[in-house]
Amino acid sequence: MKTEQDSPEKLIAEASVEIKNADGLHMRPAMQFVDIASKFECDITVSNDENSVDGKSIMQMSMLAATCGTKLKIKAEGADAQEAIDDLRELVEKKHFDEPKPEDASGTA
């Protein structure tokens, strides 16, 4: 049985996402993110320009203080990394945490 070359133990997947819901990554959307992240075996980290945190920890996710327009990088390492990234990207960018987007996201009046 070959294990070193044949089994991709540490698959890595990454995505850059932008917070688009009006209220940003407050506690409810952060909890939704953690709930989805926790379904996966892989390690998930989320970072902004200043911090990198555990995507499965509600306390750490809340430390990101990501507002509408904040860009985050999600990195997953493990056998189900790509599936985790796909589900988390969908939550953030397509479902917008099931919250409304700002009326005018461009910032112009």
N, C-alpha and C positions, 0 to 999 in steps of 0.2 A: 504494500500500500504506500503510495507516494503522498506525502503531505506538504512538503516545502514548495514544490513547483506547481503541482496540480490544483491545489485548493487556494483560491483567492480569499484568504482569511480577512485581510484588511482592505476591502473595497472602499474607496473614498469617493464621495459625491459632494458637490458644492453647488450652491445657487446664491445669487444676489437678488434680494427682493426689496420692494419699497412699501412702507406702511402707507396705505391709501385711505383707511377709514378715518373719519373726522376726528375722533377722540384719541387716536394713536393706540399704543400698546399699553392700555391700562389693565387693571387686574383681570377683568373678564376675558378679554382676548388673550392675555398672557396665559391664563389657565387653559383656554382652548388649545393654545399652542403646546403647552406642557402635556395635556391629555393625549394629543396626537403623537407627540414625540415619544411619550412613555410606552406606546404600543409596540415600539420597535426595539430590537436587541442592540442595534448599533449605538455608538456614542454620538451625541449631537451637541455641537457647540454653535453658539450664535454670537456674532460680534458686530460692533459698530466701530467707529474710528478710534474709540478710547478703550473699550472693554471687550473681553471675550468671556462668555458665561456658558454654563451647562444648560442646554435647551430643555432638560427634563426637571429643572428646579424652578419653581414659581418664585422663590425669593431672588434667585439670581436673574431670572428673566425680567423681573420688575426693576432691577437695578439699571437696565438699559435705558429706561426713561425715553423710549422711542415715541416721538410724536408723528403726526401725519407728515409724510414726506421723507422721513428718516429711511436711509438705506441700510439694510442689514445683510450680513453674509452668514449663510447657514452651511455648516460643514457636518457631514455624517461619515463615520468610519465604522465599517462592519459589513456583514453579509447582506443585510437588507438596507444598505445606505441609500441606494437610488430610489427605492420605494418610499423611504422616509422623506427624502428631499422632495419628491413629487407631491406627496400628500401635504407637506408643510407649505410648499409654494402655492398650491391650490388654495389652502386656507387663507394665506396672507394676500395673494394677488387676485384671485378670482372670487372668493367668497367674502373677502374683506372682513373676516371674523363675523359675518352675518350682521354687520352694522352699516349704517349709511355712509356713503362717501361725502366729502364736503361738496356744497353746491357748486363752488367754483374752485377747482383744484389748481388752476393756473395762478391764482393769486391776483389776477387783474380784475378791476371793477367794471 
